[in-house]
Amino acid sequence: MTTRHLDLGCGPIPRNPYGRDELCGVDLSGDDSGPIRRANLATQPIPFESNSFDSASAYDFLEHIPRVLPTADGQGTRFPFIELMNEVWRVLKPGGLLYAITPVFPSAAAFMDPTHVNIMTKDTHTYFTRPQRLAAMYGFNGDFEVRRVQLTKPDSQRAFIPPPQGWWERVRLAHRIRRGACGHLIWEFEAKK
């Protein structure tokens, strides 16, 4: 059975952290029919069918999705980040995995880029994951379970940063966190359906 992965905001070269057989992407620079589809995920749905991916990823992308926008008629409010998380959950198969890396508060990387409009903390995931799913009050109807939420230092050479193995790696990670060297956060969630 062929496995499929979707990389969000992928640019010209999607990443495949779980080594799936088929790789697709969504980006502003994509086209309408190829493996990299064109969509503005702040305003449009993910252009793939429901329950069609074993995994999805977002590398330095979630911070570019606005939290709040006015509706097209200017009379209401919409929540693009919550809508995107609904879309990610929709396209994942039951048990599908989301792997995301994003800069987080209080790291300077979270604020440095003027296109970062969605500043997250190490606890933002509670809005989308069990048991709280706090974003349900804003229209989130997905359901994710945390596999891992971990501060990290991004590594452009690796598509997947594994969890620390053994006591020495855990001590090294804790030391880097105390020094402020870990300004990004890994989200690894499982879609519950």
N, C-alpha and C positions, 0 to 999 in steps of 0.2 A: 504494500500500500504506500503510495506517494505521500510524503508529508510536505506541508506548505508553511512558509514564513512570510510575514508582511512587515516591512520596515517603513515607519512613518517619518515624513520629512527627510527622506533619504538622500536627496541630491542625485547625482548621476550614478552613484555606486551604492546600492543597498547593502546593509550588513546582515549577517546570518548567525546570531549568537548561539543558536542551538543546532546548527549544521543540518537544517532541513533539506529535503531533496529539491524543492522548488522555491525560488526566491522572487518575491514581488515587492513593489514599493509604491508609495504615494508621495508626490512632491509637486510644488508649484511649477517645476520645469518638466514634468512628465508629459505623456501624450494621452489620448483618449482610449487607446486599445492595447498598448504593449504591457509588459510586465511592470513598468513604472507608470502608474496612472496619474493624470493631472487632477489636482483638487486643492482648494484652499480650505484646509481642515478647520479654520476658525469660522468659516461660513457655510461649508458644504459637508455632506456625509462622506464617509469612506466609500469609494466607488467599487466595492466588491460585495458579493453576496453574503448573507448571514451564514454563520457556522462554517466558514470556508477555510480557516487557518488554524494550524496547530499551535502557532505562536506569533507574537507581534513584538516589535521593538520600537523605541523612540530614544535616539541619542541626541542630547542637547536640543530637544525640540519642544517639550511640554511648556517650557518657560516662555515660548513665543505665542502661546494660545491665550487670548484675553479671557479674563474671568467673567466680565460683564460687558455687554454691548446693548445699545437700544435696538428694538425691533425695527424692521424696514419702514414701518409707518411712523416711527418715533413715539408711539404711544405706550410702549411696553418695554420690558427688559428680557433679554435672553442671556444664557450662561454658556458660552462656547466651550469652556473647559469641561464642564459637566456633560455637555452634548458630545464632545469628543470621547470622553470616558465611556459613555453609553455606546458609542459607535465601536470602540475597541472591543467592548464586551460582546456586542452584536456579531462582529465578524469572527470572533474566536469560537472554536468548537468547544463543547463541554470539556473541561479540564485543560483548555488551551492556556498558554503562558504569556504573560506580558513582562518584558524586560525593558526597563527605562532607566536612563541616567540623566540627571538634571542638576544644575547648580542650586544650592539651597542657602537660605539665610543662616548665619550672618556672613557668609563668604562674600568677598568683594566680587567674585565671578558672577554672583546672582544679580548684581546691580550694574556692573560695568558696561555691558552691551545695552545701548539704548532701545533695542528691539525686545528686550526681556520685559514682558508685561505681566507675567504670572510668577510672582516670587513665592516659593514654597519653603516649608520648614520640614524638619524630620518627622513631623506628625501629620502632615497634610493627607497622607494615605488613609487616615481613619475616616475620611469622608467617603471613601470608595470601597472599603474593606470591612469584612466581618470583624467583630460583631456590631460595630457602630453604624456603618453606612450612613454617616451624617448628611451626605449630599442628597439623600432620598427626599428631604424636605424641599429641595430645589429641582426635582425632576430626575434624579439619577435612579434608573431602574435596573442597573446591572448589579452583579454580586461577585466580588472578588475575595479570595482568601490570601493572606500574606504568606509567601514562602520565605521572603527575605526583604528587610528594609535595612540598608547598611550605608553608612558614610564611607566615602572612598575618594581616592585621587584618580581622575580620569586617565585612561591609558589608550591613546589613539592607535596603538599597535595591536590591541586585542579587542575583538568584538564581544567577548564575554569575560568578565572579571569574576573568578570563582570566589566563593566564601572562604574566609581564612580557615586553613586546616591545621589542627594541632594548637597547642598552647602557645608556642613561640610566635606563630603568625597572628594569633589573637592579641598577644601582648604588643607586637609591633604595630598593629592597626590601632590599638588603644592609645599608644604613644603618639602616633601620627595625628590622631583626632585631637588629643590634648594640645599638641603644638599648632593646631589650626591648619594642618596640611591636607585635610580632607574636606574640600568645599563642595563636593558633589554627593548625590544620594542615589543609590541603586534601589529601584523598586522591582521586585520580582513577585508577581501575583499569579494566582491560578483562577481562571473563570469558572464559577459555579453556576450550573444551569440545571 
